[in-house]
Amino acid sequence: MMAEEQTAEPGGATRADFGLYSRPSEDPAIAPGDIVAGAVSLLWLALVGGFFLFAGDGEGSGGPLGTIMVLVAIFLPVALIWIAAITLRTARTMRSEAQRLQAAIDAMRHAYVSQSQAGLSKPSVEKRLEEIAAAARQAESAIVTFTSRRDEDAVQPSADRKAAFAAPKPAASGDEQPGLALGAPAESPANPVSVGDFIRALNFPDNANDKEGFRALRRALDDRALAKLIRAAQDALTLLSQDGIYMDDLRPDRARPEVWRRFAQGERGRTIAALGGVRDRSSLALTAGRMRQDTIFRDAAHHFLRQFDKTFSEFEKNASDQDIAALAETRTARAFMLLGRVTGIFD
């Protein structure tokens, strides 16, 4: 089973290379302190049992009150042992959370100082008012998220059957020179990637047992153009996770499908500002600081944004509003919203 989970994917990568872009697993259910507490409790109960076994019958024990005192003497140390174990576990959890919060605060402070030294700091009152107004617009747009632009002349096939990208139109041949039937073009795939597989691939597998996710990922990697976006998204998500930024933690504001379509058709600036719906200040500060300081991260982010722009422009031509809304919920789309807002393509 483990060998199967580490099988090579197209391009020489293994399943582990794609990364599971979710928060790392928590501490084990049974900590070493719990094991020590259990062992000490068993030892104490064994000593008490040995005492009563070899001490003989205890006459004149004091009646019911004496029995109660004996029970208290037996079980009170056990209760204290487990209280100490629980306290140690809580202290360990609080210490790890404090370290994580301290790291995030240090990164935000460093980013703020860098901006101040570079003369990039701006008054925050107007910016805050703009964010509140944008949040109000997003609340209104959430009502119409599921409204769709439907073609009245045809029924849309399901996402698992409809191709993610429209087939290229064949070149028109002249009247005097009829075309020869020599087979399909070299760049036209025999079995194009469906919309469902395209969206699952951009979300990446949830865990090592996500068979549908890995199947969709393999299908997407078979497409040469789509594989470029998958690789670029993998690199961006991996670099972001190094700073503790996970797409599952982000809850961006939803943008209407019409706004996504305007972006695909080439509009930029304030008309598509709703796409920059990431409001997590810590993630924005960490990403902005990394963009300024790490050239590898900056190059990977810009390459990812270019590939997403190019691929989404083709996807939009054949996608319904429901397809666009589903794609916007993927980890790749959330990374695009985060990096796009940091780089200023929505301003």
C-alpha distance (Angstrom), angle and dihedral (degrees) to the residues before:
residue distance angle dihedral
M1 . . .
M2 3.78 . .
A3 3.80 90.2 .
E4 3.78 89.5 54.5
E5 3.80 92.1 51.6
Q6 3.83 90.7 53.2
T7 3.83 96.0 48.1
A8 3.76 116.2 135.8
E9 3.77 119.3 -98.7
P10 3.82 124.0 -149.1
G11 3.77 110.4 -66.7
G12 3.81 94.9 34.5
A13 3.81 97.5 -77.5
T14 3.77 124.2 130.7
R15 3.79 127.6 -137.6
A16 3.79 89.4 -103.4
D17 3.84 90.0 56.1
F18 3.80 92.4 65.3
G19 3.81 90.4 60.4
L20 3.76 126.6 -144.0
Y21 3.77 99.3 -104.5
S22 3.79 96.9 -151.1
R23 3.81 132.7 99.8
P24 3.82 114.7 -68.6
S25 3.80 117.3 -101.3
E26 3.77 118.6 -84.7
D27 3.82 127.3 -114.8
P28 3.82 116.5 -62.9
A29 3.79 116.7 -87.6
I30 3.82 91.9 -120.0
A31 3.79 111.7 49.1
P32 3.82 124.9 -165.5
G33 3.81 88.5 -107.6
D34 3.80 90.1 58.8
I35 3.79 90.9 52.6
V36 3.82 91.1 50.5
A37 3.82 91.0 47.9
G38 3.79 91.1 50.5
A39 3.78 92.4 48.9
V40 3.82 92.9 49.0
S41 3.82 90.9 47.6
L42 3.79 91.6 52.1
L43 3.80 90.6 47.3
W44 3.82 91.4 51.7
L45 3.80 92.7 48.3
A46 3.81 89.8 48.5
L47 3.82 90.8 52.5
V48 3.81 91.3 48.6
G49 3.79 90.9 48.1
G50 3.81 90.9 50.0
F51 3.77 91.1 49.6
F52 3.82 93.9 54.4
L53 3.78 91.1 41.9
F54 3.78 96.0 55.6
A55 3.81 99.5 29.5
G56 3.81 92.9 72.3
D57 3.80 126.2 -142.7
G58 3.76 111.7 -20.4
E59 3.80 105.9 -141.3
G60 3.77 119.0 -170.3
S61 3.78 92.4 27.6
G62 3.78 91.4 159.6
G63 3.81 101.6 -101.7
P64 3.82 122.3 -104.0
L65 3.79 93.4 -19.0
G66 3.79 91.1 54.6
T67 3.82 90.7 49.2
I68 3.80 90.5 52.4
M69 3.81 91.5 50.4
V70 3.80 90.8 50.0
L71 3.83 91.1 52.2
V72 3.79 90.8 48.3
A73 3.80 90.5 50.1
I74 3.82 89.7 51.2
F75 3.80 102.1 45.0
L76 3.81 102.9 29.5
P77 3.84 93.5 75.4
V78 3.81 89.5 48.6
A79 3.81 90.6 52.7
L80 3.82 90.9 48.5
I81 3.80 91.0 50.2
W82 3.81 92.1 54.5
I83 3.80 92.9 43.6
A84 3.80 87.7 56.5
A85 3.83 91.2 48.3
I86 3.81 92.4 50.6
T87 3.79 90.7 47.0
L88 3.81 91.0 53.0
R89 3.81 91.5 49.5
T90 3.81 91.4 49.6
A91 3.81 91.6 47.7
R92 3.80 90.9 50.7
T93 3.81 91.8 50.4
M94 3.81 92.4 47.7
R95 3.80 90.7 48.4
S96 3.82 92.7 53.7
E97 3.81 91.6 46.8
A98 3.79 91.0 48.5
Q99 3.80 91.0 51.6
R100 3.79 91.4 50.4
L101 3.80 92.9 48.2
Q102 3.80 91.2 46.6
A103 3.81 90.8 52.4
A104 3.80 91.3 50.4
I105 3.82 92.0 47.5
D106 3.83 91.5 48.8
A107 3.80 90.9 50.7
M108 3.81 92.0 49.1
R109 3.80 91.3 47.3
H110 3.80 90.9 49.3
A111 3.81 91.7 49.2
Y112 3.81 91.2 49.0
V113 3.81 92.4 49.0
S114 3.81 91.0 48.2
Q115 3.80 91.2 51.5
S116 3.79 91.8 47.6
Q117 3.81 92.5 50.1
A118 3.78 91.5 48.2
G119 3.79 91.1 50.6
L120 3.79 92.3 -117.8
S121 3.78 98.0 121.0
K122 3.81 114.6 114.5
P123 3.78 134.0 -169.5
S124 3.78 106.1 -79.7
V125 3.81 99.6 -153.3
E126 3.82 95.7 77.1
K127 3.79 90.9 41.3
R128 3.78 91.2 51.4
L129 3.81 91.5 49.7
E130 3.79 90.2 51.3
E131 3.79 90.5 51.8
I132 3.80 91.8 50.8
A133 3.80 90.9 50.0
A134 3.81 91.0 47.9
A135 3.81 90.5 50.3
A136 3.81 89.6 52.5
R137 3.80 90.5 51.3
Q138 3.80 90.4 49.0
A139 3.80 91.1 52.8
E140 3.79 88.6 54.1
S141 3.79 93.3 45.8
A142 3.81 92.4 52.1
I143 3.81 87.8 72.7
V144 3.78 91.7 62.9
T145 3.79 98.1 38.2
F146 3.77 93.0 108.0
T147 3.78 96.9 44.9
S148 3.79 108.8 112.9
R149 3.74 138.3 -155.0
R150 3.80 101.4 -129.5
D151 3.78 128.3 -171.1
E152 3.79 107.7 -122.6
D153 3.80 94.6 -155.7
A154 3.81 98.9 58.2
V155 3.77 141.7 27.0
Q156 3.81 114.1 -117.5
P157 3.83 114.5 -121.7
S158 3.78 118.6 -125.1
A159 3.80 120.2 -83.5
D160 3.82 91.2 -109.2
R161 3.81 92.0 58.1
K162 3.80 104.2 32.2
A163 3.80 116.0 88.8
A164 3.79 115.2 -115.2
F165 3.81 92.6 -135.4
A166 3.77 128.9 39.7
A167 3.79 114.2 -110.2
P168 3.83 112.8 -107.1
K169 3.78 114.1 -104.0
P170 3.83 114.2 -112.4
A171 3.77 115.8 -112.2
A172 3.80 114.7 -100.0
S173 3.79 112.7 -109.2
G174 3.79 123.9 -143.7
D175 3.79 122.5 -107.5
E176 3.78 92.6 -118.1
Q177 3.80 96.4 49.9
P178 3.85 114.2 46.3
G179 3.77 116.7 -158.0
L180 3.81 121.0 -105.9
A181 3.82 119.4 -124.5
L182 3.79 98.1 -122.3
G183 3.82 98.0 148.7
A184 3.77 134.1 -95.6
P185 3.81 121.0 -29.5
A186 3.78 115.8 -90.1
E187 3.81 93.1 -117.0
S188 3.80 95.6 48.4
P189 3.83 109.8 95.8
A190 3.79 116.1 -136.0
N191 3.80 92.0 -137.6
P192 3.83 110.0 26.7
V193 3.80 121.3 -152.9
S194 3.79 112.3 -93.2
V195 3.79 123.8 -128.8
G196 3.81 91.0 -111.0
D197 3.82 93.5 52.6
F198 3.81 90.9 44.5
I199 3.81 92.0 54.7
R200 3.83 93.7 43.4
A201 3.81 90.4 50.2
L202 3.81 92.4 51.8
N203 3.81 89.6 51.9
F204 3.84 91.4 51.1
P205 3.84 122.0 -144.9
D206 3.80 116.1 -52.8
N207 3.81 94.2 -142.4
A208 3.81 142.8 -17.2
N209 3.82 90.7 -80.1
D210 3.81 95.8 53.7
K211 3.82 96.4 113.2
E212 3.81 94.1 169.6
G213 3.78 90.6 51.7
F214 3.80 93.7 51.8
R215 3.82 91.5 44.1
A216 3.81 90.7 53.6
L217 3.80 90.3 45.0
R218 3.81 91.8 54.0
R219 3.81 90.7 47.9
A220 3.79 91.0 51.3
L221 3.80 93.2 47.6
D222 3.80 89.6 55.5
D223 3.79 87.1 66.6
R224 3.80 106.9 80.6
A225 3.81 96.4 -151.3
L226 3.81 94.5 43.4
A227 3.81 91.8 47.0
K228 3.81 88.9 64.2
L229 3.81 90.9 59.9
I230 3.83 92.2 44.8
R231 3.82 91.4 52.8
A232 3.80 92.9 45.4
A233 3.82 91.6 48.6
Q234 3.81 90.8 47.9
D235 3.81 91.1 53.6
A236 3.82 92.6 47.2
L237 3.80 94.4 48.0
T238 3.80 91.9 46.8
L239 3.82 92.5 51.5
L240 3.81 91.7 46.8
S241 3.81 91.8 50.1
Q242 3.82 89.0 56.5
D243 3.82 86.9 68.3
G244 3.80 92.5 46.2
I245 3.82 93.0 -102.3
Y246 3.80 109.9 141.6
M247 3.78 123.3 179.0
D248 3.81 91.1 -139.8
D249 3.83 88.3 65.7
L250 3.80 94.1 54.9
R251 3.78 119.8 90.3
P252 3.81 103.7 -173.6
D253 3.78 122.4 -172.5
R254 3.79 112.6 -98.5
A255 3.77 118.5 -110.6
R256 3.80 122.5 -152.0
P257 3.82 115.8 -104.6
E258 3.81 88.1 -117.3
V259 3.82 89.3 64.8
W260 3.83 90.9 51.6
R261 3.81 89.1 50.0
R262 3.81 91.6 52.0
F263 3.82 88.5 52.6
A264 3.82 91.1 49.9
Q265 3.81 89.8 50.4
G266 3.80 92.0 55.9
E267 3.79 106.0 -93.9
R268 3.80 116.2 143.3
G269 3.78 137.5 177.2
R270 3.79 129.4 35.3
T271 3.80 94.3 -11.3
I272 3.82 89.5 71.3
A273 3.82 97.1 33.7
A274 3.80 89.7 118.7
L275 3.83 88.7 73.5
G276 3.81 89.3 68.2
G277 3.79 91.1 71.8
V278 3.81 97.6 142.1
R279 3.83 108.3 119.0
D280 3.82 101.2 171.0
R281 3.81 101.9 122.8
S282 3.79 94.7 -164.8
S283 3.81 93.4 53.6
L284 3.81 91.8 45.3
A285 3.82 92.4 49.9
L286 3.80 94.1 46.4
T287 3.80 92.3 47.5
A288 3.82 93.4 46.9
G289 3.80 91.1 50.1
R290 3.80 91.7 49.1
M291 3.81 91.3 48.7
R292 3.81 91.1 56.3
Q293 3.80 97.9 43.3
D294 3.82 105.9 33.6
T295 3.81 116.3 61.0
I296 3.81 92.4 -173.1
F297 3.80 90.7 54.7
R298 3.81 91.3 46.1
D299 3.82 93.2 50.7
A300 3.82 91.9 46.3
A301 3.83 91.3 49.3
H302 3.81 94.2 50.4
H303 3.80 91.5 45.7
F304 3.80 90.0 51.4
L305 3.82 92.4 48.7
R306 3.81 91.2 51.3
Q307 3.80 93.0 49.2
F308 3.82 92.3 47.0
D309 3.81 91.3 49.2
K310 3.80 92.4 49.9
T311 3.82 96.2 44.6
F312 3.80 96.2 42.7
S313 3.80 91.3 50.8
E314 3.81 88.3 60.2
F315 3.81 94.0 41.3
E316 3.82 93.2 52.9
K317 3.79 92.4 61.1
N318 3.81 92.3 65.1
A319 3.83 101.1 28.3
S320 3.78 130.7 99.4
D321 3.79 122.8 -139.0
Q322 3.82 89.9 -100.8
D323 3.82 89.7 54.3
I324 3.80 91.4 51.4
A325 3.82 91.7 47.5
A326 3.81 90.4 51.3
L327 3.81 92.1 48.9
A328 3.81 90.4 50.8
E329 3.84 88.9 62.6
T330 3.83 94.4 57.4
R331 3.79 124.1 104.8
T332 3.81 90.6 -116.7
A333 3.82 92.2 55.0
R334 3.81 91.5 48.3
A335 3.80 90.2 51.4
F336 3.82 87.8 51.4
M337 3.84 91.0 51.9
L338 3.82 91.5 49.2
L339 3.81 97.2 45.5
G340 3.79 92.5 39.1
R341 3.79 91.9 55.5
V342 3.81 92.5 46.6
T343 3.81 92.3 49.8
G344 3.81 91.9 46.3
I345 3.81 101.3 -121.6
F346 3.83 89.5 136.3
D347 3.83 94.7 51.9
